[in-house]
Amino acid sequence: MPDPIMYQEDAYVVLESGHSEQILTPDELLTKLIQILAEHPDVRSPELMRFSDPTEQARHLMETTCELAVSPGAYLQWYVVRLEK
């Protein structure tokens, strides 16, 4: 049985083209993804379009993938990290 700590999300390392690496909380990443989806509606896949609410779309992205191609040559990547030993 997997250890429950495997599913804890303390923070995310976020890599964005043209920006320095950032450490964001889950809520901060959710807000960032909602903003990106609002600014770039064309990046929504048919899978994301199943969700009518932008918050649900962003949450689905957080839970199922770790990268979003924002535009040609522009990307956003995120990885879960634990801040405690």
PDB file of N, CA, C and O in Angstrom:
ATOM      1  N   MET A   1       0.853  -1.181   0.000  1.00  0.00           N
ATOM      2  CA  MET A   1       0.000   0.000   0.000  1.00  0.00           C
ATOM      3  C   MET A   1       0.897   1.241   0.000  1.00  0.00           C
ATOM      4  O   MET A   1       1.821   1.327   0.810  1.00  0.00           O
ATOM      5  N   PRO A   2       0.644   2.198  -0.888  1.00  0.00           N
ATOM      6  CA  PRO A   2       1.476   3.396  -0.942  1.00  0.00           C
ATOM      7  C   PRO A   2       1.358   4.234   0.325  1.00  0.00           C
ATOM      8  O   PRO A   2       0.308   4.292   0.965  1.00  0.00           O
ATOM      9  N   ASP A   3       2.442   4.864   0.655  1.00  0.00           N
ATOM     10  CA  ASP A   3       2.475   5.768   1.806  1.00  0.00           C
ATOM     11  C   ASP A   3       1.670   7.019   1.461  1.00  0.00           C
ATOM     12  O   ASP A   3       1.880   7.592   0.392  1.00  0.00           O
ATOM     13  N   PRO A   4       0.745   7.470   2.339  1.00  0.00           N
ATOM     14  CA  PRO A   4      -0.068   8.665   2.057  1.00  0.00           C
ATOM     15  C   PRO A   4       0.767   9.918   1.807  1.00  0.00           C
ATOM     16  O   PRO A   4       0.294  10.849   1.156  1.00  0.00           O
ATOM     17  N   ILE A   5       1.990   9.957   2.307  1.00  0.00           N
ATOM     18  CA  ILE A   5       2.833  11.141   2.083  1.00  0.00           C
ATOM     19  C   ILE A   5       3.118  11.332   0.589  1.00  0.00           C
ATOM     20  O   ILE A   5       3.433  12.437   0.146  1.00  0.00           O
ATOM     21  N   MET A   6       3.004  10.248  -0.179  1.00  0.00           N
ATOM     22  CA  MET A   6       3.244  10.339  -1.626  1.00  0.00           C
ATOM     23  C   MET A   6       2.241  11.280  -2.302  1.00  0.00           C
ATOM     24  O   MET A   6       2.509  11.802  -3.384  1.00  0.00           O
ATOM     25  N   TYR A   7       1.094  11.494  -1.664  1.00  0.00           N
ATOM     26  CA  TYR A   7       0.050  12.300  -2.286  1.00  0.00           C
ATOM     27  C   TYR A   7      -0.087  13.692  -1.677  1.00  0.00           C
ATOM     28  O   TYR A   7      -1.028  14.421  -1.992  1.00  0.00           O
ATOM     29  N   GLN A   8       0.845  14.059  -0.811  1.00  0.00           N
ATOM     30  CA  GLN A   8       0.822  15.396  -0.234  1.00  0.00           C
ATOM     31  C   GLN A   8       1.437  16.386  -1.219  1.00  0.00           C
ATOM     32  O   GLN A   8       2.447  16.096  -1.861  1.00  0.00           O
ATOM     33  N   GLU A   9       0.828  17.532  -1.325  1.00  0.00           N
ATOM     34  CA  GLU A   9       1.310  18.579  -2.225  1.00  0.00           C
ATOM     35  C   GLU A   9       1.686  19.789  -1.388  1.00  0.00           C
ATOM     36  O   GLU A   9       0.843  20.646  -1.124  1.00  0.00           O
ATOM     37  N   ASP A  10       2.943  19.867  -0.969  1.00  0.00           N
ATOM     38  CA  ASP A  10       3.388  21.002  -0.166  1.00  0.00           C
ATOM     39  C   ASP A  10       3.538  22.247  -1.028  1.00  0.00           C
ATOM     40  O   ASP A  10       3.101  23.337  -0.658  1.00  0.00           O
ATOM     41  N   ALA A  11       4.162  22.063  -2.180  1.00  0.00           N
ATOM     42  CA  ALA A  11       4.442  23.197  -3.061  1.00  0.00           C
ATOM     43  C   ALA A  11       4.734  22.660  -4.453  1.00  0.00           C
ATOM     44  O   ALA A  11       4.848  21.453  -4.668  1.00  0.00           O
ATOM     45  N   TYR A  12       4.849  23.578  -5.375  1.00  0.00           N
ATOM     46  CA  TYR A  12       5.184  23.231  -6.752  1.00  0.00           C
ATOM     47  C   TYR A  12       6.376  24.059  -7.200  1.00  0.00           C
ATOM     48  O   TYR A  12       6.455  25.254  -6.914  1.00  0.00           O
ATOM     49  N   VAL A  13       7.303  23.420  -7.904  1.00  0.00           N
ATOM     50  CA  VAL A  13       8.336  24.141  -8.620  1.00  0.00           C
ATOM     51  C   VAL A  13       7.712  24.452  -9.974  1.00  0.00           C
ATOM     52  O   VAL A  13       7.232  23.550 -10.661  1.00  0.00           O
ATOM     53  N   VAL A  14       7.717  25.726 -10.360  1.00  0.00           N
ATOM     54  CA  VAL A  14       7.087  26.151 -11.602  1.00  0.00           C
ATOM     55  C   VAL A  14       8.155  26.743 -12.518  1.00  0.00           C
ATOM     56  O   VAL A  14       8.899  27.647 -12.138  1.00  0.00           O
ATOM     57  N   LEU A  15       8.205  26.206 -13.733  1.00  0.00           N
ATOM     58  CA  LEU A  15       9.115  26.698 -14.759  1.00  0.00           C
ATOM     59  C   LEU A  15       8.267  27.317 -15.859  1.00  0.00           C
ATOM     60  O   LEU A  15       7.341  26.694 -16.380  1.00  0.00           O
ATOM     61  N   GLU A  16       8.599  28.542 -16.198  1.00  0.00           N
ATOM     62  CA  GLU A  16       7.842  29.269 -17.216  1.00  0.00           C
ATOM     63  C   GLU A  16       8.832  29.920 -18.164  1.00  0.00           C
ATOM     64  O   GLU A  16       9.797  30.547 -17.730  1.00  0.00           O
ATOM     65  N   SER A  17       8.592  29.771 -19.454  1.00  0.00           N
ATOM     66  CA  SER A  17       9.511  30.352 -20.423  1.00  0.00           C
ATOM     67  C   SER A  17       9.659  31.851 -20.173  1.00  0.00           C
ATOM     68  O   SER A  17       8.678  32.573 -19.994  1.00  0.00           O
ATOM     69  N   GLY A  18      10.920  32.297 -20.165  1.00  0.00           N
ATOM     70  CA  GLY A  18      11.199  33.712 -19.977  1.00  0.00           C
ATOM     71  C   GLY A  18      11.187  34.175 -18.535  1.00  0.00           C
ATOM     72  O   GLY A  18      11.342  35.370 -18.282  1.00  0.00           O
ATOM     73  N   HIS A  19      11.007  33.264 -17.568  1.00  0.00           N
ATOM     74  CA  HIS A  19      10.955  33.626 -16.149  1.00  0.00           C
ATOM     75  C   HIS A  19      11.878  32.724 -15.337  1.00  0.00           C
ATOM     76  O   HIS A  19      12.245  31.634 -15.779  1.00  0.00           O
ATOM     77  N   SER A  20      12.244  33.184 -14.162  1.00  0.00           N
ATOM     78  CA  SER A  20      13.031  32.369 -13.241  1.00  0.00           C
ATOM     79  C   SER A  20      12.138  31.310 -12.606  1.00  0.00           C
ATOM     80  O   SER A  20      10.915  31.450 -12.569  1.00  0.00           O
ATOM     81  N   GLU A  21      12.767  30.251 -12.109  1.00  0.00           N
ATOM     82  CA  GLU A  21      12.051  29.202 -11.394  1.00  0.00           C
ATOM     83  C   GLU A  21      11.323  29.796 -10.195  1.00  0.00           C
ATOM     84  O   GLU A  21      11.852  30.670  -9.508  1.00  0.00           O
ATOM     85  N   GLN A  22      10.111  29.319  -9.949  1.00  0.00           N
ATOM     86  CA  GLN A  22       9.311  29.803  -8.826  1.00  0.00           C
ATOM     87  C   GLN A  22       8.869  28.626  -7.968  1.00  0.00           C
ATOM     88  O   GLN A  22       8.725  27.509  -8.464  1.00  0.00           O
ATOM     89  N   ILE A  23       8.658  28.872  -6.700  1.00  0.00           N
ATOM     90  CA  ILE A  23       8.028  27.905  -5.799  1.00  0.00           C
ATOM     91  C   ILE A  23       6.658  28.485  -5.451  1.00  0.00           C
ATOM     92  O   ILE A  23       6.561  29.579  -4.895  1.00  0.00           O
ATOM     93  N   LEU A  24       5.595  27.735  -5.786  1.00  0.00           N
ATOM     94  CA  LEU A  24       4.230  28.204  -5.547  1.00  0.00           C
ATOM     95  C   LEU A  24       3.477  27.204  -4.684  1.00  0.00           C
ATOM     96  O   LEU A  24       3.739  26.002  -4.735  1.00  0.00           O
ATOM     97  N   THR A  25       2.553  27.705  -3.903  1.00  0.00           N
ATOM     98  CA  THR A  25       1.643  26.837  -3.156  1.00  0.00           C
ATOM     99  C   THR A  25       0.628  26.266  -4.151  1.00  0.00           C
ATOM    100  O   THR A  25       0.496  26.784  -5.260  1.00  0.00           O
ATOM    101  N   PRO A  26      -0.085  25.211  -3.771  1.00  0.00           N
ATOM    102  CA  PRO A  26      -1.127  24.691  -4.660  1.00  0.00           C
ATOM    103  C   PRO A  26      -2.158  25.761  -5.055  1.00  0.00           C
ATOM    104  O   PRO A  26      -2.585  25.809  -6.208  1.00  0.00           O
ATOM    105  N   ASP A  27      -2.553  26.610  -4.112  1.00  0.00           N
ATOM    106  CA  ASP A  27      -3.525  27.665  -4.428  1.00  0.00           C
ATOM    107  C   ASP A  27      -2.950  28.687  -5.407  1.00  0.00           C
ATOM    108  O   ASP A  27      -3.654  29.159  -6.299  1.00  0.00           O
ATOM    109  N   GLU A  28      -1.676  29.025  -5.240  1.00  0.00           N
ATOM    110  CA  GLU A  28      -1.036  29.984  -6.154  1.00  0.00           C
ATOM    111  C   GLU A  28      -0.929  29.405  -7.563  1.00  0.00           C
ATOM    112  O   GLU A  28      -1.153  30.114  -8.544  1.00  0.00           O
ATOM    113  N   LEU A  29      -0.587  28.115  -7.668  1.00  0.00           N
ATOM    114  CA  LEU A  29      -0.521  27.488  -8.988  1.00  0.00           C
ATOM    115  C   LEU A  29      -1.907  27.429  -9.618  1.00  0.00           C
ATOM    116  O   LEU A  29      -2.054  27.683 -10.814  1.00  0.00           O
ATOM    117  N   LEU A  30      -2.911  27.102  -8.839  1.00  0.00           N
ATOM    118  CA  LEU A  30      -4.277  27.061  -9.355  1.00  0.00           C
ATOM    119  C   LEU A  30      -4.673  28.426  -9.914  1.00  0.00           C
ATOM    120  O   LEU A  30      -5.255  28.511 -10.995  1.00  0.00           O
ATOM    121  N   THR A  31      -4.363  29.479  -9.187  1.00  0.00           N
ATOM    122  CA  THR A  31      -4.665  30.841  -9.640  1.00  0.00           C
ATOM    123  C   THR A  31      -3.920  31.160 -10.932  1.00  0.00           C
ATOM    124  O   THR A  31      -4.485  31.758 -11.847  1.00  0.00           O
ATOM    125  N   LYS A  32      -2.652  30.759 -11.007  1.00  0.00           N
ATOM    126  CA  LYS A  32      -1.848  31.010 -12.209  1.00  0.00           C
ATOM    127  C   LYS A  32      -2.430  30.279 -13.418  1.00  0.00           C
ATOM    128  O   LYS A  32      -2.522  30.849 -14.505  1.00  0.00           O
ATOM    129  N   LEU A  33      -2.822  29.017 -13.229  1.00  0.00           N
ATOM    130  CA  LEU A  33      -3.405  28.257 -14.333  1.00  0.00           C
ATOM    131  C   LEU A  33      -4.736  28.847 -14.785  1.00  0.00           C
ATOM    132  O   LEU A  33      -5.009  28.899 -15.984  1.00  0.00           O
ATOM    133  N   ILE A  34      -5.562  29.290 -13.851  1.00  0.00           N
ATOM    134  CA  ILE A  34      -6.826  29.935 -14.212  1.00  0.00           C
ATOM    135  C   ILE A  34      -6.552  31.176 -15.051  1.00  0.00           C
ATOM    136  O   ILE A  34      -7.228  31.417 -16.050  1.00  0.00           O
ATOM    137  N   GLN A  35      -5.563  31.961 -14.645  1.00  0.00           N
ATOM    138  CA  GLN A  35      -5.206  33.178 -15.377  1.00  0.00           C
ATOM    139  C   GLN A  35      -4.717  32.850 -16.784  1.00  0.00           C
ATOM    140  O   GLN A  35      -5.112  33.506 -17.748  1.00  0.00           O
ATOM    141  N   ILE A  36      -3.868  31.851 -16.902  1.00  0.00           N
ATOM    142  CA  ILE A  36      -3.347  31.473 -18.223  1.00  0.00           C
ATOM    143  C   ILE A  36      -4.472  30.972 -19.121  1.00  0.00           C
ATOM    144  O   ILE A  36      -4.518  31.317 -20.302  1.00  0.00           O
ATOM    145  N   LEU A  37      -5.374  30.170 -18.581  1.00  0.00           N
ATOM    146  CA  LEU A  37      -6.497  29.684 -19.376  1.00  0.00           C
ATOM    147  C   LEU A  37      -7.406  30.826 -19.820  1.00  0.00           C
ATOM    148  O   LEU A  37      -7.971  30.777 -20.913  1.00  0.00           O
ATOM    149  N   ALA A  38      -7.554  31.853 -18.982  1.00  0.00           N
ATOM    150  CA  ALA A  38      -8.369  33.018 -19.359  1.00  0.00           C
ATOM    151  C   ALA A  38      -7.693  33.836 -20.447  1.00  0.00           C
ATOM    152  O   ALA A  38      -8.358  34.334 -21.355  1.00  0.00           O
ATOM    153  N   GLU A  39      -6.374  33.977 -20.359  1.00  0.00           N
ATOM    154  CA  GLU A  39      -5.628  34.781 -21.335  1.00  0.00           C
ATOM    155  C   GLU A  39      -5.395  34.040 -22.654  1.00  0.00           C
ATOM    156  O   GLU A  39      -5.231  34.668 -23.700  1.00  0.00           O
ATOM    157  N   HIS A  40      -5.380  32.709 -22.603  1.00  0.00           N
ATOM    158  CA  HIS A  40      -5.098  31.882 -23.788  1.00  0.00           C
ATOM    159  C   HIS A  40      -6.159  30.791 -23.932  1.00  0.00           C
ATOM    160  O   HIS A  40      -5.850  29.615 -23.744  1.00  0.00           O
ATOM    161  N   PRO A  41      -7.390  31.150 -24.259  1.00  0.00           N
ATOM    162  CA  PRO A  41      -8.459  30.139 -24.336  1.00  0.00           C
ATOM    163  C   PRO A  41      -8.198  29.058 -25.386  1.00  0.00           C
ATOM    164  O   PRO A  41      -8.774  27.973 -25.310  1.00  0.00           O
ATOM    165  N   ASP A  42      -7.336  29.346 -26.363  1.00  0.00           N
ATOM    166  CA  ASP A  42      -7.036  28.383 -27.417  1.00  0.00           C
ATOM    167  C   ASP A  42      -6.195  27.202 -26.931  1.00  0.00           C
ATOM    168  O   ASP A  42      -6.061  26.222 -27.663  1.00  0.00           O
ATOM    169  N   VAL A  43      -5.622  27.256 -25.722  1.00  0.00           N
ATOM    170  CA  VAL A  43      -4.809  26.147 -25.220  1.00  0.00           C
ATOM    171  C   VAL A  43      -5.656  25.054 -24.580  1.00  0.00           C
ATOM    172  O   VAL A  43      -5.134  24.006 -24.197  1.00  0.00           O
ATOM    173  N   ARG A  44      -6.946  25.289 -24.462  1.00  0.00           N
ATOM    174  CA  ARG A  44      -7.826  24.284 -23.848  1.00  0.00           C
ATOM    175  C   ARG A  44      -8.024  23.109 -24.806  1.00  0.00           C
ATOM    176  O   ARG A  44      -8.475  23.275 -25.939  1.00  0.00           O
ATOM    177  N   SER A  45      -7.678  21.936 -24.327  1.00  0.00           N
ATOM    178  CA  SER A  45      -7.867  20.715 -25.107  1.00  0.00           C
ATOM    179  C   SER A  45      -9.326  20.291 -25.026  1.00  0.00           C
ATOM    180  O   SER A  45     -10.063  20.771 -24.164  1.00  0.00           O
ATOM    181  N   PRO A  46      -9.756  19.390 -25.921  1.00  0.00           N
ATOM    182  CA  PRO A  46     -11.128  18.874 -25.821  1.00  0.00           C
ATOM    183  C   PRO A  46     -11.401  18.243 -24.446  1.00  0.00           C
ATOM    184  O   PRO A  46     -12.521  18.312 -23.939  1.00  0.00           O
ATOM    185  N   GLU A  47     -10.377  17.632 -23.855  1.00  0.00           N
ATOM    186  CA  GLU A  47     -10.536  17.051 -22.523  1.00  0.00           C
ATOM    187  C   GLU A  47     -10.876  18.120 -21.496  1.00  0.00           C
ATOM    188  O   GLU A  47     -11.734  17.907 -20.639  1.00  0.00           O
ATOM    189  N   LEU A  48     -10.205  19.280 -21.575  1.00  0.00           N
ATOM    190  CA  LEU A  48     -10.495  20.372 -20.637  1.00  0.00           C
ATOM    191  C   LEU A  48     -11.868  20.983 -20.877  1.00  0.00           C
ATOM    192  O   LEU A  48     -12.511  21.460 -19.941  1.00  0.00           O
ATOM    193  N   MET A  49     -12.314  20.971 -22.113  1.00  0.00           N
ATOM    194  CA  MET A  49     -13.597  21.582 -22.450  1.00  0.00           C
ATOM    195  C   MET A  49     -14.778  20.822 -21.834  1.00  0.00           C
ATOM    196  O   MET A  49     -15.906  21.314 -21.830  1.00  0.00           O
ATOM    197  N   ARG A  50     -14.506  19.615 -21.314  1.00  0.00           N
ATOM    198  CA  ARG A  50     -15.571  18.879 -20.616  1.00  0.00           C
ATOM    199  C   ARG A  50     -15.992  19.612 -19.355  1.00  0.00           C
ATOM    200  O   ARG A  50     -17.112  19.441 -18.874  1.00  0.00           O
ATOM    201  N   PHE A  51     -15.094  20.430 -18.820  1.00  0.00           N
ATOM    202  CA  PHE A  51     -15.365  21.183 -17.602  1.00  0.00           C
ATOM    203  C   PHE A  51     -15.748  22.611 -17.978  1.00  0.00           C
ATOM    204  O   PHE A  51     -15.002  23.289 -18.683  1.00  0.00           O
ATOM    205  N   SER A  52     -16.886  23.059 -17.518  1.00  0.00           N
ATOM    206  CA  SER A  52     -17.331  24.410 -17.876  1.00  0.00           C
ATOM    207  C   SER A  52     -16.694  25.475 -16.993  1.00  0.00           C
ATOM    208  O   SER A  52     -16.532  26.618 -17.420  1.00  0.00           O
ATOM    209  N   ASP A  53     -16.334  25.111 -15.771  1.00  0.00           N
ATOM    210  CA  ASP A  53     -15.775  26.061 -14.817  1.00  0.00           C
ATOM    211  C   ASP A  53     -14.247  26.157 -14.977  1.00  0.00           C
ATOM    212  O   ASP A  53     -13.569  25.129 -14.958  1.00  0.00           O
ATOM    213  N   PRO A  54     -13.696  27.370 -15.134  1.00  0.00           N
ATOM    214  CA  PRO A  54     -12.241  27.525 -15.272  1.00  0.00           C
ATOM    215  C   PRO A  54     -11.456  26.954 -14.092  1.00  0.00           C
ATOM    216  O   PRO A  54     -10.341  26.467 -14.275  1.00  0.00           O
ATOM    217  N   THR A  55     -12.016  27.007 -12.896  1.00  0.00           N
ATOM    218  CA  THR A  55     -11.330  26.439 -11.730  1.00  0.00           C
ATOM    219  C   THR A  55     -11.223  24.924 -11.866  1.00  0.00           C
ATOM    220  O   THR A  55     -10.187  24.341 -11.550  1.00  0.00           O
ATOM    221  N   GLU A  56     -12.289  24.292 -12.334  1.00  0.00           N
ATOM    222  CA  GLU A  56     -12.260  22.844 -12.555  1.00  0.00           C
ATOM    223  C   GLU A  56     -11.256  22.487 -13.643  1.00  0.00           C
ATOM    224  O   GLU A  56     -10.551  21.484 -13.533  1.00  0.00           O
ATOM    225  N   GLN A  57     -11.187  23.304 -14.696  1.00  0.00           N
ATOM    226  CA  GLN A  57     -10.215  23.059 -15.766  1.00  0.00           C
ATOM    227  C   GLN A  57      -8.790  23.127 -15.224  1.00  0.00           C
ATOM    228  O   GLN A  57      -7.967  22.258 -15.513  1.00  0.00           O
ATOM    229  N   ALA A  58      -8.503  24.158 -14.441  1.00  0.00           N
ATOM    230  CA  ALA A  58      -7.161  24.331 -13.878  1.00  0.00           C
ATOM    231  C   ALA A  58      -6.834  23.197 -12.905  1.00  0.00           C
ATOM    232  O   ALA A  58      -5.719  22.674 -12.915  1.00  0.00           O
ATOM    233  N   ARG A  59      -7.785  22.822 -12.080  1.00  0.00           N
ATOM    234  CA  ARG A  59      -7.559  21.735 -11.121  1.00  0.00           C
ATOM    235  C   ARG A  59      -7.288  20.421 -11.859  1.00  0.00           C
ATOM    236  O   ARG A  59      -6.431  19.640 -11.447  1.00  0.00           O
ATOM    237  N   HIS A  60      -8.014  20.182 -12.940  1.00  0.00           N
ATOM    238  CA  HIS A  60      -7.794  18.974 -13.742  1.00  0.00           C
ATOM    239  C   HIS A  60      -6.377  18.981 -14.312  1.00  0.00           C
ATOM    240  O   HIS A  60      -5.704  17.950 -14.307  1.00  0.00           O
ATOM    241  N   LEU A  61      -5.925  20.118 -14.796  1.00  0.00           N
ATOM    242  CA  LEU A  61      -4.546  20.217 -15.292  1.00  0.00           C
ATOM    243  C   LEU A  61      -3.548  19.882 -14.185  1.00  0.00           C
ATOM    244  O   LEU A  61      -2.611  19.113 -14.403  1.00  0.00           O
ATOM    245  N   MET A  62      -3.745  20.451 -13.008  1.00  0.00           N
ATOM    246  CA  MET A  62      -2.835  20.203 -11.889  1.00  0.00           C
ATOM    247  C   MET A  62      -2.765  18.725 -11.539  1.00  0.00           C
ATOM    248  O   MET A  62      -1.701  18.223 -11.178  1.00  0.00           O
ATOM    249  N   GLU A  63      -3.879  18.029 -11.643  1.00  0.00           N
ATOM    250  CA  GLU A  63      -3.955  16.640 -11.210  1.00  0.00           C
ATOM    251  C   GLU A  63      -3.547  15.633 -12.278  1.00  0.00           C
ATOM    252  O   GLU A  63      -3.238  14.487 -11.951  1.00  0.00           O
ATOM    253  N   THR A  64      -3.540  16.033 -13.543  1.00  0.00           N
ATOM    254  CA  THR A  64      -3.325  15.047 -14.600  1.00  0.00           C
ATOM    255  C   THR A  64      -2.120  15.299 -15.491  1.00  0.00           C
ATOM    256  O   THR A  64      -1.747  14.429 -16.277  1.00  0.00           O
ATOM    257  N   THR A  65      -1.514  16.453 -15.389  1.00  0.00           N
ATOM    258  CA  THR A  65      -0.375  16.743 -16.260  1.00  0.00           C
ATOM    259  C   THR A  65       0.617  17.634 -15.533  1.00  0.00           C
ATOM    260  O   THR A  65       0.377  18.034 -14.393  1.00  0.00           O
ATOM    261  N   CYS A  66       1.717  17.943 -16.178  1.00  0.00           N
ATOM    262  CA  CYS A  66       2.708  18.817 -15.538  1.00  0.00           C
ATOM    263  C   CYS A  66       3.249  19.850 -16.528  1.00  0.00           C
ATOM    264  O   CYS A  66       4.267  20.492 -16.266  1.00  0.00           O
ATOM    265  N   GLU A  67       2.569  20.006 -17.662  1.00  0.00           N
ATOM    266  CA  GLU A  67       3.058  20.964 -18.653  1.00  0.00           C
ATOM    267  C   GLU A  67       1.894  21.501 -19.478  1.00  0.00           C
ATOM    268  O   GLU A  67       0.922  20.797 -19.752  1.00  0.00           O
ATOM    269  N   LEU A  68       2.020  22.758 -19.863  1.00  0.00           N
ATOM    270  CA  LEU A  68       1.030  23.390 -20.721  1.00  0.00           C
ATOM    271  C   LEU A  68       1.771  24.232 -21.748  1.00  0.00           C
ATOM    272  O   LEU A  68       2.541  25.123 -21.388  1.00  0.00           O
ATOM    273  N   ALA A  69       1.540  23.952 -23.025  1.00  0.00           N
ATOM    274  CA  ALA A  69       2.115  24.764 -24.093  1.00  0.00           C
ATOM    275  C   ALA A  69       1.209  25.981 -24.266  1.00  0.00           C
ATOM    276  O   ALA A  69       0.074  25.864 -24.729  1.00  0.00           O
ATOM    277  N   VAL A  70       1.723  27.142 -23.891  1.00  0.00           N
ATOM    278  CA  VAL A  70       0.924  28.367 -23.895  1.00  0.00           C
ATOM    279  C   VAL A  70       0.819  28.941 -25.298  1.00  0.00           C
ATOM    280  O   VAL A  70      -0.253  29.368 -25.726  1.00  0.00           O
ATOM    281  N   SER A  71       1.930  28.947 -26.004  1.00  0.00           N
ATOM    282  CA  SER A  71       1.993  29.407 -27.392  1.00  0.00           C
ATOM    283  C   SER A  71       3.268  28.827 -27.979  1.00  0.00           C
ATOM    284  O   SER A  71       4.070  28.260 -27.237  1.00  0.00           O
ATOM    285  N   PRO A  72       3.486  28.946 -29.282  1.00  0.00           N
ATOM    286  CA  PRO A  72       4.727  28.391 -29.849  1.00  0.00           C
ATOM    287  C   PRO A  72       5.961  28.947 -29.123  1.00  0.00           C
ATOM    288  O   PRO A  72       6.193  30.156 -29.100  1.00  0.00           O
ATOM    289  N   GLY A  73       6.737  28.043 -28.536  1.00  0.00           N
ATOM    290  CA  GLY A  73       7.941  28.441 -27.822  1.00  0.00           C
ATOM    291  C   GLY A  73       7.716  28.895 -26.394  1.00  0.00           C
ATOM    292  O   GLY A  73       8.684  29.185 -25.690  1.00  0.00           O
ATOM    293  N   ALA A  74       6.479  28.968 -25.943  1.00  0.00           N
ATOM    294  CA  ALA A  74       6.177  29.387 -24.566  1.00  0.00           C
ATOM    295  C   ALA A  74       5.502  28.227 -23.833  1.00  0.00           C
ATOM    296  O   ALA A  74       4.593  27.588 -24.362  1.00  0.00           O
ATOM    297  N   TYR A  75       5.957  27.972 -22.625  1.00  0.00           N
ATOM    298  CA  TYR A  75       5.452  26.831 -21.879  1.00  0.00           C
ATOM    299  C   TYR A  75       5.326  27.163 -20.398  1.00  0.00           C
ATOM    300  O   TYR A  75       5.853  28.168 -19.921  1.00  0.00           O
ATOM    301  N   LEU A  76       4.624  26.308 -19.695  1.00  0.00           N
ATOM    302  CA  LEU A  76       4.541  26.352 -18.244  1.00  0.00           C
ATOM    303  C   LEU A  76       4.637  24.897 -17.784  1.00  0.00           C
ATOM    304  O   LEU A  76       3.877  24.045 -18.243  1.00  0.00           O
ATOM    305  N   GLN A  77       5.572  24.619 -16.877  1.00  0.00           N
ATOM    306  CA  GLN A  77       5.737  23.283 -16.314  1.00  0.00           C
ATOM    307  C   GLN A  77       5.672  23.391 -14.802  1.00  0.00           C
ATOM    308  O   GLN A  77       6.111  24.392 -14.236  1.00  0.00           O
ATOM    309  N   TRP A  78       5.124  22.363 -14.128  1.00  0.00           N
ATOM    310  CA  TRP A  78       5.038  22.377 -12.673  1.00  0.00           C
ATOM    311  C   TRP A  78       5.272  20.962 -12.144  1.00  0.00           C
ATOM    312  O   TRP A  78       4.861  19.967 -12.741  1.00  0.00           O
ATOM    313  N   TYR A  79       5.946  20.920 -11.003  1.00  0.00           N
ATOM    314  CA  TYR A  79       6.306  19.664 -10.364  1.00  0.00           C
ATOM    315  C   TYR A  79       6.074  19.759  -8.865  1.00  0.00           C
ATOM    316  O   TYR A  79       6.476  20.738  -8.237  1.00  0.00           O
ATOM    317  N   VAL A  80       5.436  18.762  -8.290  1.00  0.00           N
ATOM    318  CA  VAL A  80       5.169  18.744  -6.859  1.00  0.00           C
ATOM    319  C   VAL A  80       6.484  18.531  -6.107  1.00  0.00           C
ATOM    320  O   VAL A  80       7.308  17.703  -6.496  1.00  0.00           O
ATOM    321  N   VAL A  81       6.666  19.285  -5.037  1.00  0.00           N
ATOM    322  CA  VAL A  81       7.816  19.092  -4.147  1.00  0.00           C
ATOM    323  C   VAL A  81       7.329  19.086  -2.710  1.00  0.00           C
ATOM    324  O   VAL A  81       6.344  19.742  -2.372  1.00  0.00           O
ATOM    325  N   ARG A  82       8.035  18.335  -1.865  1.00  0.00           N
ATOM    326  CA  ARG A  82       7.777  18.331  -0.428  1.00  0.00           C
ATOM    327  C   ARG A  82       8.841  19.176   0.221  1.00  0.00           C
ATOM    328  O   ARG A  82      10.017  19.038  -0.115  1.00  0.00           O
ATOM    329  N   LEU A  83       8.480  20.032   1.125  1.00  0.00           N
ATOM    330  CA  LEU A  83       9.411  20.960   1.735  1.00  0.00           C
ATOM    331  C   LEU A  83      10.004  20.429   3.044  1.00  0.00           C
ATOM    332  O   LEU A  83      10.928  21.039   3.582  1.00  0.00           O
ATOM    333  N   GLU A  84       9.497  19.312   3.566  1.00  0.00           N
ATOM    334  CA  GLU A  84      10.002  18.720   4.798  1.00  0.00           C
ATOM    335  C   GLU A  84      10.727  17.429   4.495  1.00  0.00           C
ATOM    336  O   GLU A  84      10.492  16.795   3.467  1.00  0.00           O
ATOM    337  N   LYS A  85      11.618  17.043   5.408  1.00  0.00           N
ATOM    338  CA  LYS A  85      12.270  15.744   5.291  1.00  0.00           C
ATOM    339  C   LYS A  85      11.431  14.708   5.976  1.00  0.00           C
ATOM    340  O   LYS A  85      11.797  13.533   5.998  1.00  0.00           O
TER     341      LYS A  85
END
